[in-house]
Amino acid sequence: MRSGSSNCPIRFTKCHRGRSFPGEGLGDINLNGATRRDEACDLRGDVVQPADIVRENLLIYAKRPEDSLLCREVLRPAGVWLERYTNVHLTEAVFALIKADMGVACLANWAIVPQIESGDFVARRIGRGGWKRTWWAATWPEREAGPLVGAFVKCLQHSMKQPS
């Protein structure tokens, strides 16, 4: 492919509920509300409802709440909206803010396992059925990407199938 070419063949793949669509899908990840162990905030019990989340300072990666999937897919359909939020770009900073009792966040299970195991964080399922997000992979077509990219995607698929 020539530099500057607008003809970039990128393959998007998706796996949804165990069914793969064009190519190899990565799978779904479970997301949880994360809070400090001492539960100083309102996120108590095993399940957190949208109304519980909006009473806290929500730590989000998106620049605006309107761009946050949690806000669009969970809060808005429930008819509630954020009272306070802080835009944070680094996961390490999110962890530090949670530990400092300066907010709560919605994070993937795999991202917070060490903090849960150490006793620093508590994870709460969002809604009765939980909230899942589907991960996609964007790769060059297999013949152009080469075997290493394919092996990497297979490794990700295997990792995501592990119980969290």
N, C-alpha and C positions, 0 to 999 in steps of 0.2 A: 504494500500500500504506500502511496506517495504522501509525503508530508503536505498537510494542508488540504488533503482530499476530504470532500464532504460525504463520500460514500463509505461510511464506517459500518460494516456489518456486525452489529452487536446482538447477541442472543440473550433474551430475557427468559428466565425460567422461573416457574412457580410451583410449589407443592401445596396443595390445599386439601386437608382432610384425607391424607394418604394417597391422593390421586395426583400424579405428575402430569404436567402439561409441557409442551415442547421442551425437550432436553431434560436435564436433571434438576429437580427441585431441592431446596434445602430443608424446608419444613416449618412448623409453627413453633413459636416460643411462648411460654407463659410469662405474663408480666404481673408484678405484685406492687402494692404500695409498701414502701420501706420507711420505717420510723425508728427512733431510738429505742433501745431496750426498756428504758424506764417508763415508756408510754406516757410521757408528759402531755402528749397531744390527744386529740379526739379519736385517733385511729385505734380503737379498742375492739376486742372480739376477733373472731376468725375471718369475718368478711367485712369489707369496707364498702359503703355505698357512696355514690357520687356526692350526696349532700354532706357526707363526712369529709370528703376530700376538699371541698370548696371552703371549708372553715379554716383550713390550714394554709400556710405559705407553701405553694406548690413549686418545686424546683423543676424547671423545664429546659430542655435543650433548644427548643424553637424560640425564635426571636419574639414572636407574638403568640398568645394563647390560640388564636385562630389557626395557626400553623401546626399546632400540637395535635397529634393523633388522639391522645387521651381526651383532650378537650372536645375534639370533633366527634369522636366515636363513642365516648362514654358520658361526658358531662352534658353536652348540648342535647342529645336525645333524652336525657333524664330531666331536662328543663332547668338545670342549674348552671351557674357560671362562676368563675374564680373571683374571690374577693381580693386575694393577694397572690402574686407569683414573682419568682426571681428567675431571670434568664441566666443559665449556667452552661458553659460550653465543654467543660471537662468533667468526666465521671469522678475523678479524684476530688475535684472541688465539690461535687454533689455529695460525696461521702463525708467530706469534712463538714459541710453545712448541716447534714443530718446529725452527725455526732455532736455538733455544737448546738443542737436543738433549734436550728434556724429555718427548718422546713422539712417537708416530706417529698418523696419522689416516687415515680412509677418506673421500675427498672426490671429488666429481665432476670428471671430466677438465677441463671448461671452467673450473672454479674455480681450478685450479692451473697453467694454461698459462703465465701470466707468471712464476711461480716456477720452473717447469721450464726455460723459455727463458732465464732469468737465471742458471741454474745453482745456485740455492739448494736446490731440491728434486729428488728422484728419485721417479718414479711406478713402482709395481710392480703388475702385474695380480694380482687376488685369485683364486686357483684357476686351473686350466688354461683353463677357458672364460671366465674373468672373471666379474664380478658386475655385473649391471645392475639398475637400479631404474626402475620405470615412474612417470612423472609424470602427474598428473591436473590438470584444470582445473575449478574450481567457478565457475560464472557464473550470472547470471540468465538466464532464457529470452531468446533473441535479440531478440524484439520489445520486451522490457523493458530489456535491457542496452544496446541501441543499437549503432550501427555502430562506435564507437570500441573497445568491448570486443571485438567480433568481429575487428576489425583487429589488435588487440593479440594475441589468441590466434593468428591467422594468422602474425604476426611471430614469436611464440614457436615455433610449429611449424617455420617456415622455419629459424630459428636452430638448433633442435635437430637438424635433418637435416644440418647442416654437419658434415664430418668433424672429430673432435676429436683 
